[in-house]
Amino acid sequence: MKVLVTGGAGFIGSHIVDLLLANGHQPAVLDNLASGSRANIPLSVPFFEVDICDREAVAKVFQEFKPEAVSHQAAQMSVSRSVREPVFDAQNNVMGLLHVFESAAAVGAGRIVFASSGGVLYGDVTTPAPEDHPAAPISPYGISKWVGEKYLEFFVNQHNLGGVALRYGNVYGPRQNPHGEAGVVAIFCEKMLAGLAPTINGDGKYVRDYVYVADVARANLLALTSPLPTPFCPFNIGTALPAHTNILAEQLATAMTTELGHAVPKPTHGPARAGDLRSSLVSWDSAARHLGWKPQYSLTEGLTTTAKWFATRNRTH
């Protein structure tokens, strides 16, 4: 199957591309390289350096590649930037998304899988939220993801295609970009490798559902290829296991100490960050039931693998 992966040079997108290749599909990548890297994409994969905000350029890519399915991962991904710059967030996560959906419908793509976010849609939840939990986004980023789902549902109904919104927990793993404001695991890894103390926002008692990137890539493959119970389906992709930032920092420090052979600086605490939820957890029961998906990596396994990747990359650069 021919699959266009927007944001395919980025963190999650590049893992999806690798898995598509490994399973005999034909991926192509559309990415503006704002946070992704050309080095993340195998040379055999067609690559289009295009910004999703450029409507005409996006349409041209779709007309040239003619994908049978689309994995839409490209996005403005920082909650705090969305709070500061809601217009920038909407330009990417609403208008850019519409350009992709519009072009997918125009070439007759049969399915669109959209990277949504359970981490921001449900608001503060202390028990794992199911998909029918009322949406209560508090940041422009969360609002734009909710709007994106509604637009996907519209395109599904209007153009007779299949649509899946994957509501990710907090995704982490190899290739995550530590620059900017997204990806606490990647940011902590870079700080520790530089011999600097990571900064934990506020009291660090922010509960999150951390899900490893290989599990997320597998969810995307299943969402692209599995029979769907209804034309439009939202599925949570997380672990339903709570971990707060202080615990995350401790486990990551242990993994990095093992990799480096010496202790790393203890984290310090800074001010709380605007737009951050206190607690976010998602239930993956529906993904298990309909896609046959479940998380396979524990937090300890995922953090160990991630620390190893960052340490190895650091030694070779």
C-alpha positions in Angstrom: 0.0 0.0 0.0 1.2 3.5 -0.9 1.2 5.6 2.3 2.1 9.3 2.6 3.5 10.1 6.0 3.4 13.8 6.8 6.0 14.8 9.4 7.8 11.5 8.3 11.3 13.0 8.9 10.4 13.6 12.6 10.4 11.6 15.7 7.2 9.5 15.5 6.8 9.8 11.7 10.2 8.3 10.9 9.5 5.2 13.1 6.2 4.8 11.2 8.1 4.9 7.9 10.5 2.2 9.1 7.7 0.0 10.2 5.8 0.5 6.9 8.9 -0.5 5.0 9.5 -3.5 7.2 5.9 -4.7 6.4 6.2 -4.4 2.7 4.4 -1.1 2.2 5.5 1.9 0.1 5.9 5.0 2.2 6.7 8.5 1.1 7.5 11.5 3.3 6.2 15.1 3.3 8.1 17.2 5.8 9.4 20.8 6.1 12.4 19.7 8.3 11.5 22.3 10.9 12.1 19.7 13.6 12.7 16.5 11.6 15.9 15.4 9.9 16.5 14.1 6.4 18.9 11.5 8.1 15.9 9.9 9.7 14.5 8.7 6.3 16.0 5.9 4.2 17.3 7.1 0.9 14.9 4.7 -0.9 11.9 6.5 0.4 10.5 9.4 -1.8 10.9 12.7 0.1 9.1 16.0 -0.4 10.4 19.0 1.5 7.1 20.8 1.8 5.3 22.7 4.6 1.7 21.6 5.2 0.8 25.3 5.5 1.5 25.6 1.7 -1.8 24.5 0.2 -0.6 24.3 -3.4 2.6 22.5 -2.7 0.8 19.9 -0.6 -1.8 19.3 -3.4 1.1 18.9 -5.9 2.7 16.2 -3.7 -0.5 14.3 -3.4 -1.1 14.5 -7.2 2.4 13.2 -7.8 2.5 10.3 -5.3 -1.2 9.4 -5.2 -1.2 7.7 -1.8 -3.8 5.1 -1.0 -3.6 6.1 2.7 -2.2 9.0 4.8 -0.5 9.1 8.2 -0.8 12.7 9.3 1.9 13.3 11.9 3.0 16.8 10.9 2.1 19.4 13.6 3.1 22.2 15.8 3.7 20.1 18.9 4.4 22.4 21.8 1.6 23.0 24.4 3.4 26.0 25.8 4.1 27.6 22.4 0.4 27.2 21.6 -0.4 29.2 24.7 2.0 31.9 23.7 1.2 31.8 19.9 -2.3 30.4 19.3 -2.4 31.7 15.8 0.8 29.9 14.8 -0.6 26.7 16.4 -3.9 27.0 14.4 -2.0 27.7 11.1 -0.2 24.4 11.4 -2.6 22.2 13.3 -5.9 23.4 11.7 -5.2 25.0 8.4 -2.2 22.7 7.6 -4.3 19.7 8.6 -7.1 20.9 6.2 -4.7 21.1 3.3 -3.6 17.5 3.9 -7.2 16.2 4.3 -8.4 18.1 1.3 -5.6 16.8 -0.9 -6.1 13.2 0.4 -9.8 13.3 -0.5 -9.0 14.8 -4.0 -6.7 11.8 -4.9 -9.1 9.2 -3.5 -7.0 8.1 -0.5 -9.0 5.4 1.3 -7.9 6.1 4.8 -6.4 8.9 7.0 -4.8 8.2 10.3 -4.4 11.4 12.4 -2.0 12.0 15.3 -4.3 13.4 17.9 -3.6 13.6 21.7 -5.2 12.0 24.6 -2.7 13.8 26.7 -4.5 17.2 26.1 -8.1 16.3 25.0 -9.4 15.0 28.2 -8.2 17.7 30.6 -7.2 16.7 34.1 -8.0 13.1 34.7 -6.8 10.9 37.6 -8.0 7.6 36.2 -7.5 6.3 32.6 -9.9 8.1 30.4 -11.8 6.1 27.7 -12.5 7.6 24.3 -16.1 8.7 25.3 -14.7 10.8 28.1 -15.9 14.4 27.5 -13.3 16.5 25.7 -12.0 19.3 27.9 -8.9 20.8 26.2 -7.5 23.8 28.1 -4.6 24.8 25.7 -4.8 26.0 22.1 -2.8 22.8 21.2 -5.5 20.6 22.7 -8.3 22.7 21.1 -6.6 22.3 17.6 -6.3 18.5 18.1 -10.0 18.3 19.0 -10.9 20.5 15.9 -8.7 18.2 13.8 -10.7 15.2 14.9 -13.9 16.9 14.0 -12.6 17.8 10.6 -11.5 14.2 10.1 -14.9 13.0 10.9 -16.4 15.5 8.4 -14.1 14.3 5.7 -14.9 10.7 6.5 -18.6 11.3 6.1 -18.3 13.7 3.1 -15.8 11.6 1.0 -16.6 8.0 2.0 -13.2 7.2 3.5 -11.9 5.6 6.7 -10.6 7.9 9.4 -8.7 7.0 12.6 -7.7 9.5 15.3 -5.0 8.1 17.5 -5.0 9.9 20.8 -1.4 9.5 22.0 -0.2 9.7 25.6 3.2 11.3 26.2 5.4 9.6 23.5 9.1 9.2 24.0 12.0 7.3 22.6 15.0 7.4 20.1 15.1 10.3 17.6 13.0 12.6 19.8 14.0 16.2 19.2 15.3 17.7 22.5 15.3 21.2 21.1 12.4 23.5 21.6 9.8 22.7 24.3 8.3 19.3 23.6 9.7 15.9 24.7 10.8 16.0 28.4 12.6 12.6 28.1 14.8 13.9 25.2 15.4 17.2 27.0 16.5 15.4 30.2 18.8 13.1 28.2 20.6 16.0 26.5 21.1 17.8 29.7 22.4 14.7 31.5 24.8 14.0 28.6 26.1 17.5 28.8 26.7 17.1 32.6 24.0 19.6 33.4 21.1 19.3 35.8 17.7 18.9 34.2 15.1 21.4 35.3 11.8 20.0 36.5 8.8 22.3 36.0 7.1 23.2 39.3 6.9 20.5 42.0 7.3 17.7 39.4 4.1 16.0 40.5 2.6 16.1 37.1 1.2 12.7 36.3 1.6 11.5 32.7 1.0 8.4 30.6 4.4 7.7 28.9 4.2 5.5 25.8 7.2 4.2 23.9 7.6 5.3 20.3 7.8 1.7 18.9 4.4 1.0 20.4 3.0 4.1 18.8 4.4 3.2 15.4 2.8 -0.2 15.7 -0.6 1.5 16.5 -0.3 3.5 13.4 0.4 0.5 11.2 -2.6 -1.3 12.7 -4.8 1.8 12.2 -3.8 2.0 8.6 -4.4 -1.7 7.8 -7.0 -3.1 10.2 -10.7 -3.4 9.5 -12.5 -0.5 11.3 -15.7 -1.0 13.4 -17.0 2.3 12.1 -15.8 4.7 9.3 -14.4 7.2 11.9 -12.7 5.8 15.0 -10.8 7.5 17.9 -8.4 5.2 19.8 -6.3 6.1 22.8 -2.7 5.0 22.6 -1.0 4.9 26.0 -0.2 2.6 28.9 -2.8 3.7 31.5 0.1 3.7 34.0 0.8 6.9 35.9 4.3 8.3 36.2 5.1 11.7 37.5 8.0 13.8 36.3 10.1 13.3 39.5 9.9 9.5 39.0 10.7 9.9 35.3 13.8 11.9 36.1 15.0 9.3 38.7 14.6 6.4 36.3 16.2 8.2 33.5 19.2 9.2 35.7 19.6 5.6 36.6 19.6 4.5 33.0 22.0 7.3 31.9 24.4 6.6 34.8 24.6 2.9 33.7 25.3 4.0 30.1 27.9 6.6 31.0 29.5 4.8 33.9 29.3 7.8 36.2 26.6 9.6 38.1 24.7 12.5 36.4 23.7 15.8 38.1 20.5 15.7 40.2 17.6 17.7 38.7 16.6 21.1 40.0 13.1 22.6 40.1 12.0 25.7 38.1 8.7 27.5 37.8 5.5 25.7 36.7 4.7 25.9 33.0 1.6 27.6 31.5 -1.0 25.2 30.1 0.3 22.1 31.9 -2.2 19.6 33.2 -1.7 18.0 36.6 -2.8 14.5 35.6 -3.3 12.8 32.3 -4.0 9.1 31.7 -5.7 7.2 28.9 -7.3 3.8 28.6 -6.2 1.6 25.7 -9.0 -1.0 26.0 -10.7 0.1 22.7 -7.4 -0.2 20.7 -6.9 -3.7 22.1 -10.5 -4.7 21.2 -10.6 -3.3 17.7 -7.0 -3.1 16.5 -5.4 -5.9 18.5 -3.0 -3.3 20.0 -1.5 -3.2 23.4 1.7 -1.5 24.8 4.6 -3.8 24.9 7.3 -1.7 26.5 7.4 -0.9 30.2 8.6 2.6 31.2 11.9 1.1 32.5 12.5 -0.7 29.2 11.7 2.3 27.1 13.8 4.7 29.1 16.8 2.3 29.1 16.6 2.0 25.3 16.2 5.7 24.9 19.1 6.5 27.2 21.3 4.1 25.2 20.3 5.7 21.9 21.1 9.3 23.1 24.4 8.2 24.7 25.5 6.3 21.6 24.5 9.3 19.4 26.5 11.6 21.7 29.6 9.4 21.4 29.5 9.4 17.6 28.9 13.1 17.1 
